[in-house]
Amino acid sequence: MTQRGETGPAEGFGEREFFGFINGGANHELKLLTGAILLSNPEVPYSNSALSQELIGRQGEAVVWKVSSGTPAQYCNRSLEPIGAVVKTEVIGKKGKPVIGYQAEPLHREAKLACTGALLGWSLDYPDLSLQQSFGATQSSSMVRTPEIRYRVYTALLANRGGLTISDIFTSLKGEGYPNYESMNTQLTRMQELGLVALRTTYGEDHAVIIEHTSYDALFGTLEDAMAETQAAYAAIRQVGQGETTSVNEIISKALEVDPAINATLLRSKLLSGLHFGGYPGLAVVGEPQTLRSAVTLAPKAKKPIRDLHKRLEAVRDGDYSGIETATDIIGDTESFRTLVAKAKRFSPLVMGKALGHQLLESQLISIVSAPGGVTVRQARNALITQYGRDIAGHTVRAALAAMVRHGKIASDTIAKSPHSKKKTMVFKSNEQ
């Protein structure tokens, strides 16, 4: 077994290979447990059913997740094989016929197993923060996937304890192929929702800004197609008038009068972003525009776990392969294995989505929709994230709320998205409203 200081970093396991592993294998505890089983037993080929039985059997008698055979197969096909952790092979199935199987890829096997162990050990040590949150989904519309983006953001923030501007972070990622500033802003907003980073502006929100125009000038779509925050902002800007001087705070205040249901934090972020880069939404800073700075830091509760996560992975890159022993210990210990499976299930949006009728989810949604005036699907989803730490897909939240309406547990109403829009939206509320 390769240990600290014996051989140094694996030959050829460079940045491309490391981030390949981060993108494809680091963002889900159950995926890592699947990889750990395969990488720890390089001579053994596993069929889909054999892998699922391993994932079930290693939980002991108190099984917390009865994993189907399709789950590890999906991990292998979509993640572990593309990153070179496993290869397809042929094994003899239960009926004596050859079926598709998977086996560890020899190239960089120890480095990838060490990364796997480092991540699983970290997840055991921080039960309230999942790798699913820390790294996000593998899929991405850009050349740079979300797990790599977040890791690079962590690296940059850890090297600059006082924080960085969104522009600084975007500029550093632009060389890696990251597409545009708005995507960076969206990524950081999402990380803020999950409690990973904190966003604040060092630019005075009462600083004077002038309204250059009041017309909606998006390249695609109309104002009626825009999000409610944008519609409310333009309504507020029209109230102030073209050529008039105002402030971000004043626009937000007027926008809330137009539509009290909008997300003021999101609107503030979009307005400041528009001021920083010009154009949206027709505003310009009075005075020196370079004074606009948005500071990004690690969120207070995330500092210690993220610092530790980064430290463990960087240690592997430096040649510390003690994670191999951690991985083999975890998959050989029933309690540790079961704990991580339970954690993977608890934080999995997919599994949550299959539990629409679960009493806990219903009670949380009933509490959320009791807000005065009710809530939209988006507002309910945001509340699940911020209040309960449950990152559930929007379509799943919608289906759950609709089911509760059908069963008479809550009520719903259709209202205009804003006084300035013909479009309708569904609002869910308690039966007592």
Secondary structure, DSSP 8 states (H G I E B T S, - for coil): ---TTTS-S-TT--HHHHHHHHHHHSS-HHHHHHHHHHHH-TT--EEHHHHHHHHHHTT-SS-S----THHHHHHIIIIITTTTSEEEEEEE-TTSSEEEEEEE-STTHHHHHHHHHHHHHHHHH-TTS-HHHHH--S--SSSS-HHHHHHHHHHHHHH-TT-EEHHHHHHHHHTTT---HHHHHHHHHHHHHTTSEEEEE-S-TTS-EEE---S---SSS-GGGS-HHHHHHHHHHHHH-TT-EE-HHHHHHHHHHH-TTS-HHHHHHHHHHHHHHS-TTSEEESS-GGG--EEEEE-GGGHHHHHHHHHHHHHHHTT--THHHHHHHHHH-HHHHHHHHHHHHHH-HHHHHT-TT-HHHHHHHHHHHTSTT-B-HHHHHHHHHHHH-----HHHHHHHHHHHHHTTSSEEEEEESSTT---EEEEEE-TT-
